[in-house]
């Protein structure tokens, strides 16, 4: 099953481009507030997670149908699915996630994630950067469309750096949207695998050296390029030229690294392992993510769309969306655990929103960000736990709601990153990695 490049209900696609204006809304930050934040910041704890695999379910998966069912609610709320028991006594999830039910003792369900942005582009900007966008939803016109604020993957890349032959930050099989480096610059941009590993002819184009060009000729070309940079105005190059220089350097490092080429060769996996993850986009992306973790990648963002189920929510979840996701997530968590990698690899799965508890006239569910579910596994998180609870219709948390800043601060903490660290924009405006938020202590093992 290939990956569909769909439009959302606002008519926008992932590949629309963005223009960010000068009024970039720094979240009301003032110098005193930043100094106070730094003074009160707890020192980063021991590194639990050496890598993070972030599965972004674009469009908004239905929390009330997958992870937080309400069987006692009226029919116009509860829908057609029913809860099933997991291998954790007392914990139930939706019958459309049967494989995950069998390994619930290896992950945590958060049922009290909540924020106020009920839209796709702006909501994803919040989730992946922790900051508000400077555009209205549906008006993003660039890729990536977080021109100012760096994404979580770029922050991990900058703070932790490279630890193997592969890039520290990889996204696939499409750009994440607001997954760029922002004002950090091209050095911390993701390496985008803009092809789907489920395709029979899958290959990473940047790993291929042009026919007739051996490595000695490629090295000569690199020396010539370096010489041109030194002789010309390149010593102080900025803007697009500097960006392209960073991209050339990354491409050269990949093309000349046997270890990198090997890591991306998903075809080397046994057929039984590929089938275990499922021959779907999210399945093969998850398998490739595991290979990249083994090769030293720090952050892998997996883009999986088509979750915007305003029409026929139940058929979509039951037939098209949940089966490959259930198989991929359960296989990924189990495989990492069997290889001794789960304790040092943080897995996060979420969307930019959940879905409305009340079913609409088209048998669909609409946007609902006030209450969502997030799945965590490994990387120093607790196992077999449910965090938080929602009300009788899964509309609002009845326990402590955890917002985006809480989530991001906790992810960075688990990876040994000081989330209160401040960097200045090119205009000299200080921006902390995370603006506010608290550690989610009940998530940490």
Buried (B, 14 or more C-beta within 10 A) or exposed (E): BEBEEEEBBBEBBBEBEBEBEEEBEBBEBEEEBBEEBBEEBEEBEEBBBBBBBBBBBBBBBBBBBBBBBBEEBEEEBBBBBEBBEBEBEEBBBBBBBBBBBEBBEBBBBBBBBBBEBBBBBBBBBBBBBBBBBBBEBBBBBBBBBBBBBBBBBBBBBBBBEBEBBBBBBBBBBBBBBBBBBBBBBBBBBBBBBEBBBBEEEBBBEBBEBEEEEEEEEBEEEBEEBBEEBEEEEBEEBEEEEBBEBBBBBBBBBBBBBEEBBBBBBBEEBEEEBBEBBBBBBBBBBBBBBBBBBBBBBBBBBBBBBBBBBBBBBBBBBBEBBBBBBBBBBBBBBBBBBEEEBBBBBBBBBBBBBBBBBBBBEEBBBBBBBBBBBBBBBBBBBBBBBBBBEBEEBBBBBBEBBBBBBBBBBBBBBBBBBBBBBBBEBEEEBBBBBBBBBEBBEBBBE
